[in-house]
Amino acid sequence: MAPGSSVKIAIVGAGSIGSRHAQILRDSRHDVVVISRRSGAGKYERISDALKYEKFEYVVVASKTSQHFEDLRELSSSKFSGKVLVEKPILTSLKKLHKNNFDFAAVGYNLRFHPAIAWLRDTLPQLGYISSANFYVGQYLPTWRKNDKYQNSSSATIADGGGVLRDLSHELDLAQYFFGDWRYLTSSGGKFSNLEIETDDTFSIMMQTDICPALSIQMNYLDRIKQRLITVNGDKGTIKIDLISGLSQFNESTQVFNVDSDHTYLAEHKAMIAKDSKTICSIAEALNVVKTIESIEIASSKQKWIKK
């Protein structure tokens, strides 16, 4: 396939994220077909039916997290052999995936493609020994999806795979991406607000990783001022990134990365179509995020440190 040529793509799921993927890919001149269990929301209701009548090079699984396992099973049993991107998190809980013939598969932790994250990756060695890192993410859940009531969203429901640990698991992925796997962790979290949801709305996590002895992650559905921050301290200085404004600092040096909200998704799709594994999140890395989420929940419920 020549660079820039149109690709036949299936989007599984017609919710907010599925619709976003479909629009971005259509704007990039790709041939997009939507598959949705919701009657009338897509051209097909089942993956197996779509694969009988259409030949796709690339499938994006953007259904509810609770449906990912079944959607991947259906792709596998239908002998799909193209590229597959699964929205994050890959699963609600850790399970063994079915054997497949996928040509290339990855998980949609698109923040890896933010230019400030690429800059952090390049700049991090200049800090020398890393002593601490902090990730902070917060956004008021009722403002997430403008045309839908938050009470009816997948974020609000345990069965659909909602809750801050899964919705905001970008930070868990980035922590392992930059600082390696965790050795010990503990956490405190729960539903602490008056939001009309059954899922957890706040989590604070502490961990020791292969590279960072003191790493903390704070996430919530509550910030009326949307925030997404990373701070890293080393023996040669401090790095701070604001992923909302794009402001990135290394000691007194400052630069701003101005990108629109679709930039990281488009870069991720380009990597998938090119089978470029350099930046994108692998299936193994994504499964490790799921395992980390489960360990965080255990640590919170038992109020103790967990060893890997």
C-alpha positions as CSV (number, residue, x, y, z in Angstrom):
1,M,0.0,0.0,0.0
2,A,1.5,3.3,-1.1
3,P,1.8,6.1,1.5
4,G,-1.2,8.4,1.5
5,S,-3.5,5.9,-0.3
6,S,-7.0,5.2,0.8
7,V,-7.5,2.2,3.2
8,K,-10.8,0.3,3.8
9,I,-11.4,0.6,7.5
10,A,-14.1,-0.8,9.9
11,I,-15.0,1.0,13.0
12,V,-16.6,-1.2,15.6
13,G,-18.7,1.0,17.8
14,A,-20.8,4.1,17.1
15,G,-20.4,5.9,20.5
16,S,-18.5,9.1,21.0
17,I,-15.0,7.6,20.5
18,G,-16.1,5.4,17.6
19,S,-17.7,8.4,15.9
20,R,-14.6,10.4,16.4
21,H,-12.3,7.8,14.9
22,A,-14.7,7.5,11.9
23,Q,-14.7,11.3,11.3
24,I,-11.0,11.6,11.6
25,L,-10.4,8.7,9.1
26,R,-13.0,9.9,6.7
27,D,-11.4,13.4,6.8
28,S,-8.2,11.6,5.8
29,R,-9.9,10.2,2.7
30,H,-10.2,6.6,4.0
31,D,-13.1,4.4,3.2
32,V,-14.9,3.9,6.5
33,V,-17.6,1.4,7.5
34,V,-19.2,1.5,10.9
35,I,-20.3,-1.7,12.7
36,S,-22.6,-1.3,15.8
37,R,-24.8,-3.5,17.8
38,R,-27.2,-0.5,18.1
39,S,-29.8,-0.9,15.4
40,G,-29.4,1.7,12.6
41,A,-26.2,3.1,14.0
42,G,-23.9,1.4,11.5
43,K,-23.9,-0.4,8.2
44,Y,-23.7,-3.7,10.0
45,E,-24.6,-4.9,13.4
46,R,-22.1,-7.8,13.7
47,I,-18.4,-8.0,12.8
48,S,-18.9,-11.4,11.3
49,D,-21.5,-10.1,8.9
50,A,-19.4,-7.2,7.8
51,L,-16.4,-9.5,7.1
52,K,-18.6,-11.7,4.9
53,Y,-19.4,-8.8,2.5
54,E,-16.4,-6.4,2.9
55,K,-12.7,-6.8,2.8
56,F,-11.1,-4.5,5.4
57,E,-7.4,-3.8,5.8
58,Y,-7.8,-2.2,9.2
59,V,-10.3,-2.5,12.1
60,V,-10.7,-0.1,15.0
61,V,-12.4,-1.7,18.0
62,A,-14.0,1.3,19.7
63,S,-17.0,-0.3,21.4
64,K,-17.6,-0.2,25.1
65,T,-14.6,-1.6,27.1
66,S,-16.8,-4.4,28.4
67,Q,-17.4,-5.5,24.7
68,H,-13.7,-5.6,23.6
69,F,-13.1,-9.2,24.5
70,E,-16.0,-10.4,22.6
71,D,-15.3,-8.2,19.6
72,L,-11.7,-9.5,19.4
73,R,-12.9,-13.0,19.7
74,E,-15.3,-12.4,16.8
75,L,-12.5,-10.9,14.7
76,S,-10.3,-13.9,15.5
77,S,-13.0,-16.5,14.8
78,S,-13.8,-14.8,11.5
79,K,-10.1,-15.2,10.5
80,F,-9.5,-11.5,10.1
81,S,-5.8,-11.0,9.1
82,G,-5.4,-7.3,8.8
83,K,-4.5,-4.6,11.3
84,V,-6.4,-4.1,14.6
85,L,-6.4,-1.1,16.9
86,V,-8.3,-1.6,20.2
87,E,-9.4,1.5,22.2
88,K,-8.0,1.8,25.7
89,P,-8.2,0.0,28.0
90,I,-8.0,-3.2,26.1
91,L,-10.1,-5.2,28.6
92,T,-12.1,-4.5,31.8
93,S,-10.2,-7.3,33.6
94,L,-7.3,-9.5,32.7
95,K,-8.1,-12.4,30.4
96,K,-6.2,-14.6,28.0
97,L,-7.0,-13.4,24.5
98,H,-7.9,-15.8,21.7
99,K,-5.3,-16.8,19.1
100,N,-5.5,-14.7,16.0
101,N,-4.0,-14.0,12.6
102,F,-3.8,-10.3,12.9
103,D,-1.1,-8.7,10.8
104,F,-0.5,-6.0,13.3
105,A,-2.3,-5.2,16.6
106,A,-2.0,-2.4,19.2
107,V,-4.0,-0.4,21.7
108,G,-5.2,3.2,21.5
109,Y,-3.1,5.0,24.1
110,N,-2.9,8.0,21.7
111,L,-1.3,10.4,24.2
112,R,2.0,8.7,23.3
113,F,1.7,10.6,20.0
114,H,1.5,14.1,21.6
115,P,4.5,16.1,20.6
116,A,5.1,17.2,24.2
117,I,5.3,13.5,25.1
118,A,7.8,12.9,22.3
119,W,9.8,15.8,23.6
120,L,9.7,14.4,27.2
121,R,11.0,11.1,25.8
122,D,13.9,12.8,24.2
123,T,14.6,15.2,27.1
124,L,14.3,12.8,30.0
125,P,17.9,11.4,29.8
126,Q,19.1,15.0,30.5
127,L,17.7,14.8,34.0
128,G,20.2,12.2,35.1
129,Y,19.1,10.1,38.0
130,I,15.3,10.3,38.4
131,S,14.1,10.8,42.0
132,S,10.4,11.4,41.5
133,A,7.5,11.8,39.1
134,N,3.9,12.9,39.3
135,F,1.0,12.6,36.9
136,Y,-2.2,14.5,37.5
137,V,-5.3,14.3,35.4
138,G,-8.8,15.6,36.2
139,Q,-11.8,16.6,34.2
140,Y,-15.5,17.1,35.3
141,L,-17.3,14.1,34.0
142,P,-20.6,15.9,33.1
143,T,-18.6,18.0,30.5
144,W,-17.0,15.1,28.7
145,R,-19.7,14.3,26.2
146,K,-21.8,17.4,25.3
147,N,-24.7,15.6,23.6
148,D,-25.1,12.8,26.1
149,K,-26.1,12.7,29.8
150,Y,-23.1,11.5,31.8
151,Q,-25.4,9.3,34.0
152,N,-26.1,7.2,30.9
153,S,-22.5,7.0,29.8
154,S,-20.2,3.9,30.0
155,S,-18.1,6.0,32.5
156,A,-20.9,5.8,35.0
157,T,-21.4,2.1,34.9
158,I,-19.2,-0.7,36.3
159,A,-20.6,-3.3,33.9
160,D,-19.5,-1.2,30.9
161,G,-16.0,-0.8,32.2
162,G,-16.2,2.7,33.5
163,G,-14.5,4.5,36.3
164,V,-11.4,6.8,36.4
165,L,-8.8,4.0,36.5
166,R,-10.0,2.7,33.1
167,D,-11.2,5.9,31.5
168,L,-8.0,7.8,32.5
169,S,-5.6,4.9,32.2
170,H,-3.4,7.0,29.8
171,E,-1.5,8.0,32.8
172,L,-0.9,4.4,33.9
173,D,0.4,3.7,30.4
174,L,2.7,6.7,30.3
175,A,4.1,5.8,33.7
176,Q,5.2,2.4,32.4
177,Y,6.2,3.9,29.0
178,F,8.7,6.3,30.7
179,F,9.6,4.7,33.9
180,G,9.3,0.9,33.4
181,D,7.2,-1.6,35.3
182,W,6.2,-1.1,38.9
183,R,7.7,-3.1,41.8
184,Y,5.5,-1.9,44.6
185,L,2.3,0.1,44.7
186,T,-0.5,1.3,47.0
187,S,-3.5,3.5,46.4
188,S,-6.6,5.1,47.8
189,G,-9.7,5.6,45.7
190,G,-13.5,5.4,45.5
191,K,-16.6,7.4,44.7
192,F,-16.1,10.5,46.9
193,S,-18.4,13.0,45.1
194,N,-22.1,13.5,44.5
195,L,-21.9,12.6,40.8
196,E,-24.8,10.3,39.8
197,I,-22.5,7.3,38.9
198,E,-21.8,3.9,40.4
199,T,-18.1,3.9,39.5
200,D,-15.1,5.4,41.3
201,D,-14.5,9.0,40.6
202,T,-11.1,9.6,42.4
203,F,-7.9,7.6,42.7
204,S,-4.5,8.5,44.2
205,I,-1.7,6.0,43.5
206,M,1.9,5.7,44.7
207,M,4.4,3.3,43.2
208,Q,8.0,2.4,42.9
209,T,9.1,1.5,39.4
210,D,12.2,0.1,37.7
211,I,13.5,3.7,37.1
212,C,11.6,5.9,39.5
213,P,11.6,5.3,43.3
214,A,8.7,7.7,44.0
215,L,6.0,7.9,41.4
216,S,2.5,9.3,42.1
217,I,-0.6,9.4,39.9
218,Q,-3.7,11.3,40.8
219,M,-6.9,11.1,38.7
220,N,-10.5,12.2,39.0
221,Y,-13.8,13.0,37.3
222,L,-14.1,16.2,39.4
223,D,-11.9,19.0,38.2
224,R,-14.0,21.9,36.9
225,I,-10.7,23.2,35.5
226,K,-9.5,20.5,33.1
227,Q,-5.9,19.4,34.0
228,R,-3.4,17.0,32.6
229,L,0.1,17.5,34.1
230,I,3.4,15.6,34.3
231,T,6.3,16.6,36.6
232,V,9.6,14.8,36.8
233,N,12.5,15.6,39.1
234,G,16.1,14.4,38.6
235,D,19.5,15.3,39.9
236,K,20.0,17.8,37.0
237,G,16.7,19.6,37.1
238,T,12.9,19.4,36.7
239,I,10.6,18.8,33.7
240,K,7.0,19.9,33.7
241,I,4.5,19.4,31.0
242,D,0.9,20.7,30.7
243,L,-0.8,18.6,28.1
244,I,-3.8,20.9,27.9
245,S,-1.9,24.1,27.0
246,G,1.1,22.3,25.5
247,L,3.5,24.2,27.7
248,S,6.7,22.2,28.3
249,Q,9.5,23.2,30.6
250,F,13.0,21.9,31.4
251,N,14.4,24.1,34.2
252,E,14.4,27.7,32.7
253,S,13.9,26.4,29.1
254,T,10.3,26.6,27.8
255,Q,8.5,25.7,24.7
256,V,4.9,25.3,23.7
257,F,3.4,22.5,21.5
258,N,0.2,23.7,20.0
259,V,-1.8,20.8,18.5
260,D,-5.5,20.3,18.0
261,S,-7.5,17.6,19.8
262,D,-7.4,15.2,16.8
263,H,-3.6,15.4,16.3
264,T,-2.7,12.4,18.4
265,Y,-5.5,10.2,17.0
266,L,-4.4,10.9,13.4
267,A,-0.8,10.2,14.2
268,E,-1.8,6.9,15.9
269,H,-3.8,5.9,12.8
270,K,-0.9,6.7,10.5
271,A,1.4,4.5,12.7
272,M,-1.1,1.7,12.6
273,I,-1.5,1.8,8.8
274,A,2.3,1.9,8.4
275,K,2.7,-0.9,11.0
276,D,5.1,1.4,12.8
277,S,5.6,-0.1,16.3
278,K,8.1,2.5,17.5
279,T,5.7,4.6,19.6
280,I,2.3,2.8,19.6
281,C,1.2,0.7,22.7
282,S,1.6,-3.0,22.2
283,I,-1.0,-5.6,23.3
284,A,1.4,-6.8,26.0
285,E,2.0,-3.3,27.3
286,A,-1.8,-2.7,27.4
287,L,-2.5,-6.0,29.2
288,N,0.1,-4.9,31.8
289,V,-1.9,-1.7,32.3
290,V,-5.0,-3.9,33.0
291,K,-3.0,-5.9,35.5
292,T,-1.8,-2.7,37.1
293,I,-5.4,-1.5,37.4
294,E,-6.5,-4.7,39.2
295,S,-3.5,-4.4,41.6
296,I,-4.4,-0.7,42.3
297,E,-8.0,-1.8,43.2
298,I,-6.7,-4.6,45.5
299,A,-4.3,-2.2,47.2
300,S,-7.1,0.3,47.8
301,S,-9.5,-2.3,49.1
302,K,-6.9,-3.8,51.4
303,Q,-5.2,-0.5,52.3
304,K,-1.8,-2.0,51.8
305,W,1.3,-2.0,49.5
306,I,1.2,-4.6,46.7
307,K,4.3,-6.3,45.5
308,K,4.6,-7.2,41.7
